[in-house]
């Protein structure tokens, strides 16, 4: 089953991306592929990744300290999460 996640980070987009991937590896996810979406003027983004344990979609936003929460969801919830986040990022 896929996973969705919510992350907080006090770092910039690139550093946040690297930090989240590193944290996923610590939690036993072997990442095979990942991509990162964000808008330059928005304080949040979306990371989509494929791992040996399943697909992941993690929405992050700027905050004071780093935190990552994950939950296992259905395929439909996973796809809805990505679609909703991408619509918000694109301004649609």
N, C-alpha and C positions, 0 to 999 in steps of 0.2 A: 504494500500500500504506500501511497505517496505521503509526504510530510509537508506541512506549512509551518512557517516560523515567523516570529516577530522579534526584531532586534533593536536595541538602542545603542548608540555609539556617539562618543564625543570626538570622533575622528572625521576626516574628510571622506568623500566617496571612495576613492581608490584604497585608502587605508582600511576603511570599513569593510570593503569587499575582501581584502586579504585577511583581515582579522576574523571575519565570519567563516571563511574557508578553513582557516587554521583551527578554529573552535570546532567545526564539524569533524575534522580529522581527529581531534582529541576525543570526540564522542563516538568514534568508531565508524565514521562514514568515509569510505574511500571514493573521492570525487574523480569521476571519469571525464566530465565536461561541465563547464559552467559559463554563464553569461550574466552581465550586469546591466541593468537599465536604470537611468536616473536623468533628471533634467538639471541643468546647471544652476537654476535659481530655486529649485525645490529642495527642502531639507529632508528628503527621503528618497528611497529607491527600492528596486526589486532585484534579487538575485535568484536565478533559476539554475538548478544543478541536477546532474544525474550521478547517482552513486550505486555502489554494489547493493545497498539496502533499499533503494528506491529513489524516486524523483523528489526533489525539494524545491520549494518556492519560499523565499524569505523576504519579507518586507522590513526595511530598516528605516529608522528616523533618527535625527540628531537629538542627543540628550547628554547629560553630564557624565554618565558612566556606561561601560559596556555591559550588555545583558542579552542573552539569547534564549528564547523559549521555543520549543518545537512540539508539534502534535501530529499524530497520525490521523489522516482523513481519507474519505472516499475519493475516487477518481473525479467524480462530479464536483465535489467541494474544492478539490485541488485546481481544476480547470476554472471554476468560478472565481477563486481567489486570484489567479493570474489575470483573468480577463478584467475583473474589477480594478485591480491595481494598475494595469496597463492603460485602461480608460482614464483613470485619474491622472496618471503621469502624462498622458497625451493631451489632457484637457477636454476630451470628448464628453 
